[in-house]
């Protein structure tokens, strides 16, 4: 293939990101593929061909000679639909006539070798764990340590190496153990019963390939499978985000339509979902058989993982922390050059050779980059890992500590994260004489018709006389009414005594037709014949579904007057509601029930009556509300919910846990087809998700004069100018807005043009001040508050832009918003959104990109367009496979529980709780603030060592020797390492540590500190030289009064900058006096420093070779040092206050 055509195809495929490709050749010389396996090119029958291929983004592409192009290997082989039908035919023959198993799945034996070649094993790859971002600093420190050893300073490098080894060991041990746990979780291997011609063999699950038939077992599905025989109950909450148990039945071939996993979801088990129950409705003794249709990276879960592992993102600055450190080192180099001025002035006077000058310059470079900084990073990372581990949190990627300190928004998944994965029965609200009765928790108090409804209106199946399979909640209701199966179509249950039937008896109900639940009808039903108490030839129709759906089907006389109030009240408390109704179908024998649609069956029923409401408790985790309160109120961090559940449930949960204030207004953004449907506001709650939207009044719509100007936008340069003048009041009262359609051209009449501020394809809905609904345009999107009342676009946008309202956006609405030409509308929505609902996995990742720095690349009107993000630091908490994209796209991804989500997360917790979010943020803030302070401290202490040497050299040409310099180094490192154990604050604080070191305030403060220290040294040298007994130095370090005084001053100066810099951590850490390690270390250091000044050392133990000063001079010198230390701290504190005032004035608007 020509190179140009390859480049063109790559450009079209990857949108200009071909430089990120890593093409890997696949060796197939030893493998011969049958052309029938591939099914995309012709070849002589039975003749195998050698196919060339390559791997791109972990996907195999094969070369097709006839077409001269490469084509991707399909996730499911082309021949598999036909193979499924053949296997089912053989199974039917075996069941009916006792056929021979020799003919079972014979084609798989011929193709299996080719399937292994094309699809390999079903193992999934996991990204390797990353250490703390210290690689560049470690390289620099290694060179510095080598130089120090070369100069004879052995003590300090040895200490650094001895301290670095345990820190590295702790960090890599934790990371390796967690990575091994992730690999074990992801590459789970089980012995799977594989069915072949005449026998069943136990095969490792990763050896499965498409076309293999296996016996289905309970547990996590490791590949995509289609049910051939039997049924099962699967928990798909990790994929869909809904608290649902989905029943999977055997595949039934349809004429003219081949099987595909994405279309036939009712018979497909997806990888990553949890198979909870397995049964065969036909024979309880028989096994459930499934056929593998997709494996490895081709499965639904593998596709998400492959998107995470492919290089689709490019960070211009991969290690901003290292870049900032280098800038600080450059500033330190400038300060060291000024410190070196005394040496340059006196170098010729003290007869310095060329080698000595070169070594002095090399020392200057060494002083610029302290070799102990990487060790501090390692110690801080190890301390953070240890503290998080005690809290039940596991840090998988250490570099997220810096991002965790700067988090601006925390996004939560709902199901399994903020709420539990299961729903429990709370009770039943019976309806009698069009009025709700009290909540009844015991089945003995339910009416007979309610009991009958729960006994037959379900999706349960009889496995044996004592075993019933199906949804847990439906089984709970089935057992509560004491129902049992006589056979697969007959249910009996006790009848409660009534006035007409004083004695208790049993009712026998024969099932004639089951109306399965569907996402379109949002209800299920059943037609039954009762053995007693029914007119001859009549049947009962029981319906169960969303309250709003059932309400429109039943007679209005049977609906209580406070129906909406009751539904809103329970929904606002995070309860799920199901409505139950019953009707009579006369002359059922004359109807052809099997061929009738659900709507026809419901139309045949008369006198449909509302029986009651089933109240289900989808309980919120006990710590969710407290966590949201601490993060949102205490930490000043924005919180959001991003879920696959319906927005009614999501909004109710958000209000319950405090994301939405009790009286806050929420605009629901949905597509117009959903928003304007008469039943949709409650239809979305369906059988699995009942109504949860509370009725609310919005008073914003009563404003008459509104001007909305979008904020300064990062999402584009286009703005929408919305203004409403008194001339438009009449039009505002009518609320008839026309949407601008660019496709109609510019030849329309001026009076037919849309008003300014009407958005393309958008309509806004809110309740008017008089409570009357206001119509809007039916195109594009619809905005609603409370019940489905219309809203003017100006009102909604202005309220959202001014912070008066928040909004909830559905997945389809987000897709529509991304196609608007005016990006300022998208920004207004993104800045005010609090709930994203009905989100697909990739959409969750898009939300993180829009909130963060990455943004989104898309094709708009045939051209490439980039939508930049809002520039926030994002954190996402999730537990499901559908959260992988968001966990990977967020700056900090936190996996809740030991689930598959850990493969894309930087942080995980095994408790299944979000309480660790606050602990993590507090620890990150404290660790980053400590590191920033210690980084400044290390630079200042290197300046102290350089100033001490330069001060001594300026007086008599002496300098500190290696042992004296190493003594200062070790003391400074001891203080710095002890500071790493400072405890974070116990409560959340809205303050954030500075993201960078090299800002104006920070560098100015460093300059002031260095100048004050230099002045301190100058005064001490002047004090020494003015003493009557001083006649000059010896020019050497040993027993030299000049060098000794410089060492004592430098040794004592280590404490003052540290105390000053600890003020930078007071907003994030507990007082330093509460840290025992630091308190003991600084106490010992202070005592030893003043002992060295005040006590005359014995020459036998004078390791530092200090000069033997007189006691009177020592007392005077100690007073000077104490006064200088106090003055230094006052000057630095005043400078910090002035810089703080300067920074506050810069932030104030002009």
N, C-alpha and C positions, 0 to 999 in steps of 0.2 A: 504494500500500500504506500502511495507517495507520502512523504513527510508532511507536505502542506495539508493534505486532506486529514491526516491524523490530528494536526494542530487545530484545524477548524472544528473537528468533532469534539476535541477536548475543550475548546472554548465554549461550544454550545452546551456541553455537558456540565461544566463546572463554573461557567460565568466568569472566565478570566482568572480562575485560581489554579491554572495548570502548573504554576511553579511549586505548588504544594504537593503535587503528585509524587507518589513513591511507587513506581511500577515494578512489579516483581514477576519474573518469568516463572512459569509452572512447567516443570519437567514432566512430559507425558510420553517420552520415548519408549518406555517399557509398557505402556498401557495402550490397548487397542479398543476403540469404542465402536459399538454397533450403531450404524446410522439410524436405526429405528429408535434407539434410546434418545437421540437428540431430536429427531423428528423435524428438522428444519432444512434438510437438504437431501437430495436423492443420491442413491448409490446402489450398485448391484447388490441383490439380496444376499445376505449372509457374508458380505465382504466387510471386514473391519477396516477402519481408517485411523491413521495417526493424526490427531488434531493438535494444532498449535493454540496456545492460549497465554493469557497473562492475567495477573491479579491487580485490580484497581479498587482501592478503598475496600479491601477484604471481600471483593466480589470477583468471580471468575468470568472472563470473557473468552469465548472460543472463536476461532477463525473459520468462517464458512466459505469454502472455495468457490461455490457457485455464485455467491453474491459479492465476493471480494471484500467482505467487511467482517468486523468482529461483533459478536452478539453475546449479550449477557446470558449466563446459565440461569434459567428460570428458577424461582424459589420452589415451585412444585413442577415436577416433570410433566411434559405435555400429555404423556400417555396415561397418567394416573387416573383421570376420571373414568376412562374406559376400564382400567384395571379394577377400580372400585366396584363398578357394575358387575364385572365378571366374578369377582369374589363373592358379592352378595347373591348372585344367581347360584353359585355352588353351595353357599350356605343354606339357601332355601331348599335345594335338592337334598341336601343332607338331612335337614329337619323333616321334610315331608316324606321322602322315600328311603331315607337311610343311605344316601349316596356315599361314594368312596372319597376319602380324604386325599387320595393320591392326586386328584385333579385340583386340589385347593391351591390357589395362588401359584400356579406353575410358571407363569410368565416372570414372576419376581426372581426365580432361581436363574433364569437366563440373563436377566438385566442387572442382577445385584452387583456384579463386579464392575459394571460401568457406573452404577450409582455411587459406589465407593470412590471411584476415580473422580467423578464430577462433584460430589457433595462431601466427601471425606467423612470425618467423625462429627459428632454433634457437640463437641466441646466448644465452649465460648471463651474468648480471650478476655482478660481483665487488664486494664492499665496498671502499670507498676506504680508502687508508692513512691512518693517524692520526699526528700528530706528538706530541712530548712534551707532557704536560699542563701547559702554562705560559701558557695564554691569559689567565686571570685575573690572573696576576702581570704579564704584559706590559702589560695595560691600566693597572694601577696604576703601573707604572714609566713609562709614557708620560706620564702626568699629572705625575709627579715630575720627569721630565726637562724638561718644558715650564716647570715652576715654577723649576727651577734656571737655565734660560736666561733667564727673566724677571728673576731676581735678579742676573743678570750673571755667573753661574758657568758660563762657556762650555766651559772646558777639560774638565771631567769628563764632561758629556753627549756631547761630540764623541768622546772616547775610547771611551765605552760603545757609541756607534753604530758606530764603526769596527770594534770587536771583535765586535759582534753580527752584522753583515752576513756575514762569512765563516762564522761558526758556523751561521747559518740556511742559508746556501747549501750547506754540506757536508751538513747534515741532510736538507734537502729534495731535494737531488740524489740521495742514496742512496735515500730513500723513493720518489721518483718513478721512478727506474730500476727498482727492484724491483717497484713497482706495475705498470709497463709490462710487465715480464717476466711477471708473474702474468696480466695481461690477455691477453698473447699466448698463454700456455699454455692458459688457459681457453677463449678464443674462437678456438681453432684453426680455420683455414679450409683446406680442401683441395678440389681439383677432383675431383668425383665423377662417374663415368660414370652418367648417368641414362638408363634404358631407357624409351623411349616407343613410339608405334605402329610406326613403320617405321625408326626411327633411334635413335642413342645420342648424347646431347649431354653436353658437359662442363659441369656446373653447380657453382656454389659450394656447399659443404656446408651453409652456414647458410641457404640457400634451400629446403632440403628440408622437406617437410610430410608428415604421415601419408598413406599411400597411394602415395607415390612408390616406384618399383622402381629399384634401383641395382645395379651390379656390385660385389660385395664385394671389398675390397682389404685387404691386411695393414696393420696399424697400429691406433691407438687408435680405438675406436668412438665416434662423436660423437652418436649417437642410439640409441634402442632399435629393433631390427630383428628380423624373423622370417625365417628361412631358407626360401625357396621352392624352391630347386633347388641341390643340391650339399651340401657339408659343410665344416666349418672347425674349427679347434682354437683355443680361447680361454683366455687366462690370466685367471682371475677372482679372483686373490688380493687385489686391491685392493678388491674388494667383499665377499668372503666371509672373507678372512683365512686361507684354506687354500692350501697350496702345491700347487695342482692345475691341470692343463690339462684343460679340459672340452671334450668334443667336442659340437658342435652339428650336428644332422642336419636334413634338410628336414621341414617341418611335414606331418603326416599327419592329415587331418580325421577326427574320431571322431563317431559317430552320437550325436546328442542333446547334444553339448557344443561350444560355440563357443570359438574361440581367445581366450586372454587371456595377456598377457606374464607375469603373476605365477603362472599355473598351468602353462603349457607352457614350462618353463624349458629343456628339452632342445633346443628349436629356436629360442630367443630369445637374441639377442646384446644385452647391456646396455651402455648408454653408460658410458664410462670404462674398460671392460675392453679388453684387448689381444688383437687378432686376430693369431695367430702363423702359422697355416697355413691355406691355402685350397685346396680341391680339389673336383673333381666325380667321384664314384666311377663314374658311368655312362660318362663320356667325358672323358678328360683334356684334350681340346681345348676343351671347353665351359667357360663362365664360371659362377661361383656367383652366383645372383641372390637378393637379399633385398628385403623390403618394409619401409619405414619405418613403424613403428606409434606411436611417441611421440617427441616432439622437445622441445627447450628445457627448461623447468622441469617438464615432465611426465614426463621420463625418470626412471629409477631414481636417477641421479646428480643430476638437476635437483631432484628432490623433497628430497633432503638439503640441497642448496644453498639452496632456498627456505626451509627451516626455519631455516637460519642467518641469512638476511637479514631475516626477519620479526621484529618487535619483541615477542618472547615473554618477555623478561626485563626487570625494572626494578631498577636499583640505586638504593637510597635515597641513597647518597653516591657520586656519579660520580667525584669528584676528592678523595679523602680527604687527599692530600698538600697540596693548596691549603688545605683547611680547617685542617689542622694548622699550616700556615705562618701563617694568619690569627690563630690562637690565640697563636702565638709573638709575632706583631706586637702583639697586645693586651697581652701581658706586657711587651714592650719599651716600650709606651706608658706603662705604670704606672711602669717604672723611669725613663723620661725625665721623667715628672712630678716624681719625687723629685729628679732632677738639676736641674730648673728652679727648685727652691726658692730657691737663692742669688739667682737673677735676680729673683724676686718680692720678696725682702727688700731688694734694693739698687736696684730699678727707680726708685723715687721719689728716692732719694739721687743717682742719676746722671742725672736729668732725662730719662728715657725718654718719648718721645712715644707717642701712641696708635698711629700707624702702625708704629713700631718694635716695640711690644708685639705687634701683630697678626702682623708678619713673624716675630717670634720664635716665636710659637705655630705658624705655618705651618712654620717650620724644624723644630719639634718633630715634626710629623707626617711630614716628610720623613725625619728621622732614624729614625723608627719602622720604616718599610718601606724597606730599602736598595734602591735602584734597580738594583744590580748582581746581585741574586739571580737574575732570569730569565736573565741572561747566563751565570751559572755553570751553570744547568740546561742551557742550550744547549751549552755547552762540554763538560760531562760527557757529554751524549748524543752529541755528535759524536765525542768520544774513545772512547766505548764502541762506536760503530758502526765506527770505524776499526780498533780492536783486534779486534773480532769478525770484521771482513772479512778481516783477515790470517789468522785462524784458520779461514777458510772458512765462517763463519756470517754470515747476513744478518739484521739486525734490521729487521723490517717495521713494528712498532709500538713506538715508543720508550717508551711509558708502562709497559711490562711490566718495566722494569728494577727498579722498586720491588717488584713481585710476585716477581720472580726472587730477590731477596735474602731473601725470607721463605718460600721454598718448604718445605713440610712433607712432601709426598709427591710422588714422581715415578712416573707410570704409563707403561708401555711397551706398545706393540703388539708382537706377536711376529714374524709373517711380514713380512719385508722390513725390519724395524727391528732386532730382536735377532738374527735369523737371515737367511740368504740366501733368495731367492725360489725357488730350484731345489734339487732333491735329486740326489745323485750316487750311482752304484753303488759300494758299498764291497766287496761280495763276496757269496758264497753259502755257507751252511752246509749241506752235504748230509747226509742221514740215510740210513744204511745199517745194517741189522740193529738197528733201534731205538736207534741211537747217533749222536750228532753227530760228523761228521768235522771236520777243521781247516777254517778259513775259506779258501775258494778264490776268488781274484780273476780267474783266467784261465778262459775258457770251455772250453778244451781239457781241463780236469780235472773238468768236470761230467759227471754220468751222462747216458746217452742220453735217459732219460725226462725229466730236468730240461731238457735241451736242447730236446726236443720240446715241453715245456710252454711254454717261452719263445718258441718258434717259432709257436705257434698260440693260446695263451691271452692275448689282448690285444685292443685295440680299434683296431688299425691297419687302414688301407685301402690298396689298391693304386691308385695314380694312373696310373702307367705301369710298364713293365717295370723301369725304373731308379729310380723315385720311389715312396717309401712315406710316407704321411702318418699322423700320429697323435702320441701322447704321446712326449715326448723320451726318457723313461726306458724305455718299452716299445720304442722304436726302437733304443735302445742295446743292450738285451738281444737284440732280433731280429738286429741286425748281429753281435753277439758270437758267436751260435751259427751264423753264416753261413747263415741262412735266407733264402729268397727266394720270391716269389710266382710260380707258373706262371700262375695266373689268380686271380680274386677269391675262389675257394673252395678253392684247392689251394696248399699250401706244401711245398717240398722243402728238406731240410737234410742235411748230412753225418752219417753215423752213425759213432760212435767204435768201434774194434775192441773186441770182448769175447771171452770164452772160447768162447762159442757161435758167434760170428761173428768169426773172427780177422781177416778182411780188412775194410777200411773200405768203406762203400757209402753210398748216398743213400737216405733215407727219404722217402716221399711220403705226405703227410697231407691227406686230403680233409675239409673242414669240413662237418659236417651241421647243426649247431645252435650258435649263439652265445648264451650266457647273459650278458646285459649286467649290468654292475655297477649296484647300486642302494644307496641309503642305508639301506634296510630290511634287505636280505640281507647287506650288507657283504662281498660276495664276487662274483666273476665266474667264468665257466666256459666250456668249449667241448667239444663232442662231435665227435670226429674218427675217421676210419677210416684205419689205417696199411696201406700197400700190402703190407708184408712183416712176418712175425713175429706175426700175429694170427690167432686162429681165425676161420673163415669165419662171417660174420654178426655178428661182435662189433665193438664200438667202444670207444674210450677216452674217459673223462671226465676232463678236467683242470680243477682248481679252484685259484683263487688269491684270497687275501683275508687278513683279520685272523687272526693265529695262534690266538687263542682260538676263533674261529668254526670254522676248519678242524680244530682239534684235536677238537672235539665231533663232527665228521662222520666222521673217519677211525677206523680200528680202533685201539683202545687199545694193542694189541701193537706197533704201528708207531711209537708216540710214545716218545721217549727219556725216561728217568726224571728227567733234569735239565732238562726242557723249560722249566718255570717259572723256574728259576734262570737259564738262558741268556737267556730273553726279558727278565727283569728286569735282567740285567746289561747287555745291549745297550741296553735302553730307558733306563736311568739315564744312559747316555752319549750321549743324544740321537740314537740311531740309530732309524730307522723299519724295521719288520719286516713282511715279507709271507710267508705260509706257502703252499706249493705242494703239492698232493696229486694223486693219479691213482687211478682206479678203472676197472673193466671193466664195460661194459653188454652182456650177452649178448643175442642175438636182437634186435639193434637194428632189423632190418627189420620186425619185428612191432609196433614202437612208432610211434605217431603223434607224432613229435618236435615238429613245428611247433605243435601244440595243447597240448602238455604244459607245465605250469608248471615253474619251476626246482626246486621241492621234489620234484615227481614224477620229474623227470629224475635228481635225486640219489638218490632212493629206488630207482630202477631199477638203479643201479650197485652192484656187489659188490666186496668186497675193496678198499675205499678205503685207500690207503697214503700216509703222509706222506713227501714227497720231500725237503723241505728248507726252509730259511728264506732269503729274500732280504734282505740287509742294505743299507739305503739310508742315506746320510749327508746329513741335512739340517743342514749345518754352521752353527754359530753364528759370527757375525761375530767376527773376532779381537779387537776392542776392547770387545766387550760385557761380558765378564767383568770386565775391569779397570775399566770405567766403573761397573758396579754396585758393585764393591768400594769405589771411591772415594766414590760417593754415599752408600752405605748405611753403610759402616764409618767412612770418614774424615769424611764430612759429617754423619753422624747423621740422615740423611733416609730416611724410609720409602720402599721401592720396591715396586711392584706390577706385575703383568702383566694386561693386558686384551686378550683376543684372541678371534677368531672360531673358532680351532682347537679341537680336542677337549682335554679337561682332562688326559688321559694324557700327550699330547705337551707340553702347556704346563707341567705339573708337572716333567717330566723336564728341560726346558730351564731352568726356574726353579732347579732344583737344580744344574744344570751351571754356571750363571753366578753362583751364590751368593745369589740371592734367598732361597732356602730352604737352611738349614744342612744339612750332610751327614747329620746324625743327627736332624734336625728332624721332628716329627710333623705331618702335614697331613691334616685332615679334609676329605673331598670331599663337598660338598653338591650333591645332584642330586634330581630328582623321583623319587618312589618307583618309578614305572613303569620308569625307566631304571636306578635303583640296584639294584633287587631282581631284575632280569632275570638269568637264569643265565649269559647270554653277554654282557651289556652292559658289564661292567667292561673287557672287552677288545674288545667289538664296536665301541666308538666309535673304535677305531684303524683299522678297515676297510682297504679296499684302499689308500686314499690316506693313512690315518692308523693305523698299526699300534699294537700295545700299547706303552705306555711307562711304565706305573705299576710301580714297584718294590715288591716284597714287603717289608713293614715290620711290626715288632712294636710294639704300643702297650701300655705297662705301666700307664697311668693307670687302666685299668678295674679294676685290682685293689683300688682304694681302697674302703673299706666305709662310711665316714662322711663325707659331703660336704655342705657348705652353700654354695650359690651365691647371691650377692646381686648383681644387675647393678650396674654403676657408675652414678654420677650421670649421667643421660642428658639429651642434647639432643634426642633423638628422641621424647620423649613423657613424660608423667607416670606412665604405668602401669609397674609393675614385676612381674617374675615372681619369686616367692620359692620357691626350690627347697631343700628340706631332706630329708635321708635319715637316719632314726633307726634304732636297732637293731631296732625292731619291723618295719621294712620289709626286713630282710636277706633273709628268705625270698623275698619278692617280687622283690627285687633279683637274687637268684640265678636266678630263673626268667626275668627280663627280659621280662615281658609287660606292656607299657605300653599303656593305652587312651588314645586321643586325645579331648580334649574337643570336643564338637560343639554349638555354640550353638543349632543349629536344633532340637535335641531337647527344648528347654525345661528347666524346673527340676523336673519331676515325677519324675525318675528316683530310684532308690533310692540311698541314701548309699553303700552298698557297691559300687555300680556307677559312682560318680563317678571321674573320673581322678585319679591321684595329683597332688599339687602339683608343679609343675615340668614336667609333660608338656605340650608345646606343641601348639597347634592344628595338626593336619595334619602334624606332624613326627615323624620317627623318626630315631634317631641310631645310628650303627654304628661300632664299633671292636673290635679284637681283645681278647678277654679274656686274663687272666693265664695261663690254661691253654691258650690257643690255640684254644678252641672258639668257633664263631660263636654270637652271641646274637641271637635274633629280636627284631624291633621291629614297630611298627605299619606296615601297608602303605599308609597314606594319606599324602597330602601330599608330604613330602620325605624323603629318606634321607641319612644321614651315614655315610661309610665311610672307613676307613683301610687302606691296603694292599689286600689281597684283601677280598671283600665280606663282612666280618664285621659283625654288628650291634653297636650301641652304645647305652648308656643315655643318656637326654637330660641327666640331671644330670652325668654324667661329661664329656660333650662340652662342655656350656656352661661348666661350672666350669673345665675345662682351657683353654678359649679365653679366658674372662674373666681368668684368672690368668696368661695369656701362656705357658702350657706347650705350647699347640698353635696352629698356624695353620690356615687353612681355604682351600679352593678352591671357588668357587661357579660353577655353570653359569648360562647365560642363563635357561632355564626355572625354575631354582630361585630366581633373583633375582625373577622375576615373582611367584612364590608367596610369597616373603618380604615383598614389598611389600603383600600382601593380608592379612598377619597383623594382628590387633587389638592385639597387644602389640608396641610399637615398640622396647622394650628388647632384644628378641631380634635385631632388625635391627641395632641399634647394636653389640651384641656381635659379630655377624658382620662388620660393616663395620670394626670396630677390629682384627680378627684376620685378615682376608682377605689373601691374598697373590697369588692367581690368580683371575681371572675368565675363563671359557672359554665357547665357543659363544655369544658375545655378538652380538646384532644391533646395527646402527649406533646406533639411538636408545638402546639400553641402555648403550652406552659413555658417552653423554652423561649418562644418569641416574646412573651411577657417579660421574662428576665432580661432579654437583650434590649427591649425598649426601655426598661427601667435603668439598666446599667449603661456601660460605655460602648458596647458592641454595636447596637443598632441592627437594622435588618436591610439586607439587599433584596430587591424584588424587581420584577418586570412590570412596568406600569405603562399602559398604552403602547406596548411594543418596544419600550426603551427601558434600560436599566436605571433604577432609582435607589438611592440609599436613604434610609430613614434613620437618622442618628438617635441614640438613646438619650435619656435624661441625665446621664452622668452620675447616677446614684451608686452607692455600694450596696449590693443586694445579698440577701441571705434567704435560702429556701429550705423549708422543713417538709419532708415527705417520707412515705413508707412504701410506695407502690412502684411497679414497673412503669406505670404511666408518668411517674415523677422523674424518671432518669434524665430526660432532656433538660428539665428545669434545674435539677441538682447540678448537672454539668455546666449549665450556662450561668448559674449564679456565682457570685464571688465566693460565697461560702455555702456549701451544700451540707445539710445535716440529715442523715438517715435515721428515721425513728424505728427502733426495733431491729432485730437481726433478720433483715429481709434482703431481697435482691438490690435494694436501693443503695447499698453500701458500695457498689462498684463505681458509682459516679459521685459519691459524697466525699467530702474532706473531713467529716466529723460524723460519728455514729454514737447511738446510745442503745443499750440493750433493754432498757426499762419500758420502752414503748410510750414514753412521756416526753412532752415538750418543755418540761421544767428545766432541762439542761440548757435551754437557750439563754436564760438570764445569767446562769453561772458562766457560760462560755463567753458572753459579751463582756461581763465584768472582768473576767480573767484576761481577756484580750486587751482591754483598755489598760489594765494595770501593767501587763507585760510590756506593751508598746510604750507606755509612758516611762516605765523604768528603763527600758532600753535607750530611749531618746535621751534621758537624763544621764545615763551611764556613758553613752557615746560622747556627750559633751564633756563629761568628767574625764574620760580617757584622754581626750585632746588637751584639756587644761592641764592634766597632770604631766603630760609629755612636755608641755610648755614650762611647767615648774622645773622639771629636770634640766631642760635646756637653759633656763634662766639662771639656775644655780651654777651650772658650769660656766656660763658666760660672765656672771658676776665675779666668780673667783678668778677667771682668766683675766678680766679687766684690771684687777687689783695687782696680782703678782704673777700671772701667767700659769697658774695652777688650774686643775680641773678635778672633778670627781673621778675616782678610779672605778673599775668594773664592779667591785664588790659593793661599794657605796651606792652606785646607780642601781644595781640589782636589788639592794635592800629597799630603796624607794619603790621600785617596780613591784616587788612582792607585796609590800604593804598596800599599795594602791589596788592591786588585783584582789587582795583579801577583802578590802572594803567593798569593792565593786561586786564580787561574787556573793558576799553576804547580803548585799542589797537586792540580789535576785530573788531572795526568799521573802520579800515584803508581801504582806497579805493584801489581796484586793478588798475593796469596800464590800460591806455586807449588803448594801442596797444599791439599786440602779441610780445612775446620775445622768442627766442629759448632756453633760460636758463630754467632749471628745479630745483625746490627746492630739497634738499637732501631727498632721500626716507626714510632714517633712521636717528635717532639721534645718535645712538651708533656707530659712526665711529671714526677713529683715530683722525682726525682733530677736530671733535666736542668735543670729550671727553678731548682732550689735551687743547683745549681752555677753557673748563669749569674748568679744573684743574688750569690753569694759572689764571683765574679770581678769583677762590677761594683762591689761595695762595696770590694774590695781595690784596684781601680784608682782609685776616688774617694779612698781613703785615700792612695794613692800621689801623686795630684795635690795633695792638701792638704799633705802633708809637703814636697813640692817647693816649693809657694808659701810655706810657713812658712820654709823654708831661704832662699829668696830675700829675703823681707821682713826677715829678721834679719841680713842682711849690713850691715856698717857703712856701706858706700858707697851703699846703696839709699835714695833719698829719695822714691820714688814713681814711678808710671808716667805716661805721657803721655796715656793715655786713647784712643790710636789704635793700629792694628796695626803701622804702619811704625816700625821702629827703637825699639820699645818693649820694655824688659827683661821686663815681665810677659807680654806676648803672645809674645815670643820664647821665654821659658822654658816657657810652656804648650805651644807648638808642638813644642819639642825633647822634652819629656816624652811628649806624645801620639805623636810619631813613633817614639820608642823603645818605647813600650808596645804597638805593633802586633805585635811579635815574640813577646812573652811569652805572650799568650793563644793564639797560633797553635801554639807549641810545646806548650802545655798540652793543647790540643784534639787534637793529633796522637796523643795516647795513646789516644783513642777508636778509632783505626783500626789499632792494632797487631795486632788479632786477624784482620784481613782484608787488610792491605796489607803489602808489604815495607817495611823501614825506610826512612824518608824520605831518609836519606843515600845510598840507592842510586838515587834519582831525580835525574838530572843537572839537569833543568830547574829543579826546586825547589831543589836544592843551590846552583846558580849564582845564582838569583834571591834567595834568602835571604842568601847570602854578600855579594852586591853591596849589598843593602839594609842589612845590619848594618854594613858598612864605611862606607857613606855616612852612616848615622845617627850613628856615633861620630865621624866626621870633622866633621859639622856641630856636634857638641858640643865637640870638642877644638880644632879649627882655627878661627882667626879669619878670617872670609871677607873677600875683597877687595870693596870697595864697588862696583867696576865690574861684578862678576858676582854681586852679592847680590840675586838675583831674588826671594827670599822676604822681603827687607827685614828681616833679623834684626838684633838689637841686638849691638853690638860689645863683648862681655864681655871682661874681663881674662883672661889665661891662667891665673892662679891660681884664679880662680873657676871657670873651665872644668874644671880638674882636680878641684876639690872637687865640682862639680856632677856630673861623670862618675862619681865614686865613689859619690855618693848614688844616682844612677840605677842603677848596677850592683848596689848593695846592695838597693835597692828591688825590682829585677827578680828577684833571687834570692829575697828574702823572699816576693814575690808567688807565684812558682812553688812554693815550699814550702807556703804556705798553701793554694793551690788543690789541690795534690797530696794534702795531708792531708784536705781536704774531700772529694775524690773517693774516697779510701779509706773514710772514715766513711760516705759515702752508699752505697758498695758493700756494706759490712757491714750497713747498714740494709736494703738491698734483699734480701740473702741471708736475713736473719732473717725478713723478711715472707714469703718463699717457704717457710720451714720450717713443717711442720704443727704445729698446737698439740697 
